[in-house]
Amino acid sequence: QVQVVESGGDLVQAGGSLRLSCVASGRIFSIYSMGWYRQAPGKQRELVAAITTGDSGRKTRYADSVQGRFIISRDDAKFSVYLEMNSLKPEDTAVYYCNIELLRGLGFWGQGTQVTVSS
């Protein structure tokens, strides 16, 4: 089993910054993808950013809404992934979830961390 724990969520004013951290532990035999998703009240969970390892190397994806403001990074040696969030907007308010995929389709979720951006 794999455990995933997020941290770093907080209340911040619009224009501010936050850094989310996620660490995985347990039986980790490989890492295919590490990413961040978010879910706002009344909305579906959506991809924020992810780093995937494939045959052609690592690929990073961002949601259009965060491109240029958020930066994802990962440290495989520490089984960790981070999300640097800048120029935060009220619409970024959501519960942010970390997802770790050991293999494609074999993923584990954290409990989530609340990010609230006040206007």
Backbone torsions as a table, in degrees:
resi	resn	phi	psi	omega
1	GLN	NA	153.4	-179.2
2	VAL	-123.5	134.6	176.4
3	GLN	-107.9	140.4	-179.3
4	VAL	-128.2	127.6	-177.1
5	VAL	-130.1	124.8	177.1
6	GLU	-99.4	157.4	174.4
7	SER	-155.0	164.5	174.7
8	GLY	109.6	-10.1	179.1
9	GLY	-65.5	150.4	-176.5
10	ASP	-167.4	176.8	172.2
11	LEU	-95.6	127.6	-177.3
12	VAL	-140.8	152.1	177.8
13	GLN	-79.8	154.3	176.8
14	ALA	-55.4	137.3	-176.9
15	GLY	92.8	-11.6	-178.7
16	GLY	-82.1	-174.6	-177.2
17	SER	-132.5	153.2	173.7
18	LEU	-144.5	154.9	175.2
19	ARG	-126.1	119.0	177.1
20	LEU	-95.5	144.9	177.3
21	SER	-126.4	150.5	178.3
22	CYS	-143.6	132.7	177.4
23	VAL	-129.8	137.3	178.3
24	ALA	-108.4	149.4	178.0
25	SER	-146.0	163.4	-179.6
26	GLY	113.7	-148.1	-176.2
27	ARG	-85.2	81.5	-179.1
28	ILE	-103.0	105.7	-176.4
29	PHE	-100.5	-16.4	175.6
30	SER	-166.8	164.6	176.0
31	ILE	-131.8	116.9	177.6
32	TYR	-90.6	-43.4	-175.8
33	SER	-149.0	144.5	172.9
34	MET	-133.4	131.6	-175.2
35	GLY	-156.6	173.1	178.7
36	TRP	-122.3	136.5	175.9
37	TYR	-126.4	164.2	176.1
38	ARG	-144.0	155.2	178.6
39	GLN	-138.9	116.8	176.7
40	ALA	-90.8	158.2	180.0
41	PRO	-56.0	128.9	178.1
42	GLY	77.9	4.9	-178.9
43	LYS	-121.3	162.8	177.6
44	GLN	-78.7	156.3	175.4
45	ARG	-66.6	135.9	-177.5
46	GLU	-131.4	152.0	176.1
47	LEU	-69.6	134.4	173.1
48	VAL	-101.3	-53.9	-179.6
49	ALA	-163.1	150.1	179.1
50	ALA	-153.8	150.2	173.8
51	ILE	-119.7	122.1	-176.4
52	THR	-117.9	139.1	177.0
53	THR	-101.6	121.7	179.2
54	GLY	-130.3	-170.8	-179.0
55	ASP	-62.2	-28.8	-178.8
56	SER	-98.5	16.6	178.1
57	GLY	103.1	-163.7	-177.4
58	ARG	-85.3	140.4	175.2
59	LYS	-125.2	137.4	179.7
60	THR	-113.4	134.1	177.8
61	ARG	-123.0	144.4	174.9
62	TYR	-131.2	147.2	169.5
63	ALA	-68.0	146.5	-179.8
64	ASP	-56.5	-34.8	-174.6
65	SER	-69.7	-17.4	-178.4
66	VAL	-115.9	-7.4	-179.6
67	GLN	-53.5	129.9	179.7
68	GLY	88.1	-13.1	179.7
69	ARG	-113.6	-33.3	-177.5
70	PHE	-108.3	147.7	176.6
71	ILE	-131.8	126.0	177.2
72	ILE	-102.8	142.7	175.6
73	SER	-145.3	156.9	179.4
74	ARG	-139.7	151.6	178.7
75	ASP	-128.1	98.0	-175.8
76	ASP	-64.2	-32.9	-179.6
77	ALA	-62.6	-29.3	179.5
78	LYS	-103.5	4.9	-177.1
79	PHE	51.1	44.4	-173.4
80	SER	-128.3	151.5	174.6
81	VAL	-137.8	145.8	-174.8
82	TYR	-128.7	155.2	176.0
83	LEU	-135.3	110.3	176.2
84	GLU	-89.7	120.1	-176.3
85	MET	-115.6	120.3	-178.7
86	ASN	-120.4	162.8	178.8
87	SER	48.4	49.1	-176.2
88	LEU	-64.1	145.0	-178.9
89	LYS	-120.9	156.3	177.8
90	PRO	-55.2	-32.8	179.5
91	GLU	-71.4	-5.5	173.7
92	ASP	-83.3	-7.1	179.4
93	THR	-61.2	125.4	-177.5
94	ALA	-178.8	170.9	166.7
95	VAL	-88.5	127.2	-178.6
96	TYR	-101.4	128.1	-177.5
97	TYR	-114.7	141.2	174.5
98	CYS	-97.5	139.6	177.4
99	ASN	-128.6	129.3	177.8
100	ILE	-118.4	123.0	175.7
101	GLU	-108.0	119.5	176.8
102	LEU	-75.0	-40.5	173.7
103	LEU	-136.3	163.4	178.8
104	ARG	-60.6	121.0	179.5
105	GLY	94.6	-10.3	177.2
106	LEU	-111.1	86.7	-174.6
107	GLY	-120.0	158.5	179.5
108	PHE	-132.9	142.3	-177.5
109	TRP	-112.0	150.4	169.8
110	GLY	-88.0	180.0	-177.8
111	GLN	-81.5	-16.7	179.0
112	GLY	99.6	153.8	176.6
113	THR	-135.9	134.0	-173.4
114	GLN	-82.1	129.2	172.4
115	VAL	-117.2	123.6	179.3
116	THR	-124.6	124.8	-179.1
117	VAL	-113.6	117.9	-178.8
118	SER	-93.2	147.3	-178.3
119	SER	-89.8	NA	NA
